[in-house]
Amino acid sequence: MRLRAPLFASLLILGALLFLVRCEPIPEKSDTTKKIASRIDAAIWALRHGDNATAPTHLTEARNLYSQLGVENLDNELDNRIKLLFENAIQAPKEESCHELRREVLRAASIVNAPLPLIFAHSPCLVLLISALSGFLYACLLKKTVDWERVREIKAQVEGWRRRLQEARKRRDFKELHKLSQEFSRLAPLQSELMMVQFRPTLYFFPFFILLLLLLGGPYSGWVVVWLPFGLRLPIWGYWTSCGTLSWVILSFGAMSSFWRKLLIGE
């Protein structure tokens, strides 16, 4: 498969997307909409973590910002509905009511010509696309820099040795087990070679990946890219309920790079 044209196109598209993320002009009123959505998201995050005390504070800040949009001048009925939603959410904060409030605020913002900026309104898909293109570049790097015939040869030898080891253990063939233990000293350097061959391209790609995180981390700092439909308690991470830029890039890049690697290399 010839990769020159797709590789060049991927670099152009990736560069254009990163330029959009970094340089999209955001009008003042749209920036206010983004801040309102961010404050409501902060309230949802607090509720998901059982912090009902701070959720009203975030919602109050969002309500104060909302008053700057001037929705009452164009749609008084919608404005009254949103104000009522704010009051109810502040008095008895619930995640469902916060999500409904967020949707209505964004609808009102579009009416007053202050829509949520493109890079935030479509942040899940935009970051996913950037990660997919980056994963394609990584797969191309692996394809060009790794001797996959040698990798497959080493893997076949290791798998053959493990299969023989399992069979010898089942038969309790101690003579064969002794022979296999002696062969292991020959396979150990091959396993080290396998690790180094596959790790080297990752080392080359790592600076680009860090740069990618830095470029995305600025505009999306503090922004919830994706809400998880459930919560996970992780040992180091804590209670995980949403994906910011870092976690969404890592998840999507890992999935997409595996897809491209399977497609381009067959591994």
C-alpha positions in Angstrom: 0.0 0.0 0.0 1.5 3.3 -1.1 1.4 5.8 1.8 3.0 8.9 0.4 -0.3 10.6 -0.7 -2.4 9.6 2.3 0.5 10.6 4.6 0.8 14.0 3.0 -2.9 14.6 3.1 -3.0 13.5 6.8 -0.3 16.0 7.7 -2.2 18.8 5.9 -5.5 18.0 7.5 -3.9 17.6 11.0 -2.1 20.9 10.6 -5.4 22.6 9.5 -7.3 21.2 12.5 -4.6 22.2 15.0 -4.5 25.7 13.5 -8.3 25.8 13.9 -8.1 24.7 17.5 -5.4 27.2 18.4 -6.5 30.2 16.3 -10.2 30.1 15.8 -11.4 33.7 16.6 -13.9 33.6 19.5 -16.2 36.6 19.8 -16.7 38.0 23.3 -20.4 36.8 23.5 -19.4 33.3 22.3 -16.7 33.3 25.0 -19.3 34.1 27.6 -21.4 31.2 26.3 -18.4 28.9 26.7 -17.8 30.1 30.2 -21.5 29.4 31.1 -21.3 25.9 29.7 -18.1 25.3 31.6 -19.6 26.5 34.9 -22.6 24.2 34.4 -20.2 21.3 33.6 -18.4 22.1 36.8 -21.7 21.7 38.7 -22.4 18.4 37.0 -18.9 17.2 37.8 -19.4 18.2 41.5 -22.7 16.3 41.6 -21.2 13.2 40.1 -18.6 13.3 42.8 -21.1 13.7 45.5 -20.2 17.4 46.2 -23.7 18.9 46.4 -22.4 21.9 48.4 -20.4 23.5 45.6 -22.7 22.7 42.7 -25.0 25.7 43.5 -22.0 28.0 43.6 -21.0 27.0 40.0 -24.6 27.4 38.8 -24.9 30.8 40.4 -21.8 31.9 38.5 -23.3 30.5 35.3 -26.5 32.4 36.0 -24.6 35.7 36.4 -22.8 35.1 33.2 -26.1 34.2 31.4 -27.5 37.6 32.2 -24.9 39.2 29.9 -26.3 37.4 26.8 -29.5 39.5 26.7 -31.8 36.7 25.7 -34.8 38.5 27.1 -34.6 41.1 24.2 -35.2 38.4 21.6 -37.1 35.6 23.2 -38.6 36.5 26.5 -40.4 33.2 26.9 -37.2 31.1 26.5 -35.4 33.6 28.8 -38.0 33.1 31.6 -37.8 29.3 31.2 -34.0 29.3 31.5 -34.2 31.6 34.6 -36.7 29.2 36.2 -34.3 26.2 35.3 -31.5 28.1 37.0 -33.6 28.7 40.1 -34.7 25.1 40.4 -31.1 23.8 39.7 -29.6 26.1 42.3 -32.2 25.2 45.0 -32.2 21.4 44.3 -29.2 20.6 42.0 -29.6 17.4 40.0 -27.5 16.2 37.1 -30.5 15.7 34.8 -31.7 19.3 35.4 -28.2 20.7 34.8 -27.9 18.9 31.4 -31.3 20.3 30.5 -30.3 23.7 31.6 -27.1 23.5 29.5 -29.0 22.5 26.4 -31.5 25.4 26.8 -28.7 27.9 27.4 -26.9 26.8 24.2 -30.2 27.1 22.3 -30.7 30.6 23.6 -27.1 31.6 22.9 -27.6 30.6 19.2 -30.7 32.9 19.0 -28.7 35.9 20.2 -25.8 35.2 17.8 -23.5 34.0 20.6 -23.2 30.2 19.8 -20.7 28.0 21.5 -17.4 28.2 19.5 -17.0 25.4 16.9 -14.0 23.9 18.6 -16.0 23.4 21.9 -19.4 22.5 20.4 -17.8 19.6 18.5 -14.8 18.9 20.7 -15.4 15.1 21.0 -15.4 14.6 17.2 -12.7 17.2 16.6 -10.3 15.7 19.1 -11.2 12.2 17.9 -10.3 13.2 14.3 -7.0 14.7 15.4 -6.2 11.5 17.3 -7.2 9.4 14.4 -4.8 11.3 12.1 -2.1 11.1 14.7 -2.7 7.4 15.0 -2.3 7.0 11.2 1.0 8.9 11.3 2.2 6.6 14.1 1.2 3.5 12.2 3.0 4.8 9.1 6.1 5.3 11.3 5.9 1.8 12.6 5.4 0.4 9.1 8.5 2.2 7.7 10.9 1.8 10.6 10.2 -1.7 11.9 11.3 -4.9 10.2 8.0 -6.7 10.6 9.3 -9.9 8.9 11.9 -10.2 11.7 9.2 -9.4 14.3 7.0 -12.1 13.0 9.9 -14.5 12.9 10.8 -13.8 16.5 7.2 -14.0 17.7 6.8 -17.4 15.9 9.9 -18.8 17.7 8.7 -17.5 21.1 5.1 -18.8 20.6 6.5 -22.2 19.4 8.6 -22.4 22.5 5.7 -21.6 24.8 3.5 -24.1 23.1 6.1 -26.8 23.5 6.5 -25.8 27.2 2.8 -26.1 27.9 2.6 -29.5 26.2 5.7 -30.7 28.2 4.1 -29.6 31.5 0.9 -31.4 30.7 2.8 -34.6 29.9 5.2 -34.1 32.8 8.1 -34.7 30.4 11.0 -33.5 32.5 13.6 -34.3 29.8 11.7 -32.0 27.4 11.4 -29.4 30.1 15.1 -29.4 30.8 15.7 -29.0 27.1 13.3 -26.1 26.8 14.9 -24.4 29.8 18.2 -24.5 28.0 16.6 -23.1 24.8 15.3 -20.2 26.9 18.7 -18.7 27.1 18.7 -18.4 23.3 15.2 -16.9 23.2 15.8 -14.2 25.9 18.0 -12.0 23.7 15.4 -12.4 20.9 12.7 -11.1 23.2 14.8 -8.1 24.2 15.4 -7.4 20.5 11.7 -7.6 19.9 11.0 -5.1 22.6 13.7 -2.6 21.4 12.6 -2.9 17.7 9.0 -2.0 18.6 9.9 0.6 21.3 12.2 2.7 19.1 9.5 4.2 16.9 7.5 5.0 20.0 10.4 6.9 21.3 10.7 8.8 18.1 6.9 9.6 18.1 6.8 10.6 21.8 7.9 14.3 21.3 5.2 14.8 18.7 2.6 13.3 21.0 3.7 15.6 23.9 3.5 18.6 21.4 0.0 17.5 20.4 -1.1 17.4 24.0 0.3 20.9 24.6 -1.4 22.3 21.6 -4.8 20.9 22.6 -4.3 21.5 26.3 -4.3 25.3 26.0 -7.7 25.9 24.4 -9.3 22.9 26.1 -8.0 23.6 29.5 -10.7 22.7 32.1 -13.1 21.8 29.4 -15.1 18.5 29.6 -14.8 16.9 26.2 -16.9 13.7 26.9 -19.1 12.7 29.8 -19.0 9.0 30.6 -22.3 7.3 30.9 -21.1 5.7 34.1 -18.5 6.3 36.8 -15.3 4.2 37.4 -13.2 4.1 40.6 -9.6 3.8 39.5 -6.7 3.3 41.9 -4.6 6.4 41.0 -7.1 8.5 38.9 -9.9 8.4 41.5 -13.5 8.5 40.6 -13.6 8.9 36.8 -16.8 10.3 35.3 -15.6 12.4 32.3 -12.8 12.8 29.8 -10.8 16.0 29.5 -8.3 16.6 26.7 -5.6 14.3 28.1 -7.8 11.2 28.8 -9.8 11.6 25.6 -6.7 12.0 23.4 -5.1 8.9 25.0 -8.2 6.8 24.7 -8.9 7.8 21.1 -5.3 7.7 20.0 -4.8 4.2 21.5 -7.9 2.9 19.7 -7.2 4.6 16.4 -3.5 3.7 16.3 -4.4 0.0 16.9 -7.0 0.2 14.1 -4.5 1.7 11.6 -1.7 -0.7 12.7 -4.0 -3.6 12.0 -5.0 -2.2 8.7 -1.6 -1.2 7.4 0.7 -3.8 9.0 -1.6 -6.6 10.0 -0.3 -6.7 13.6 
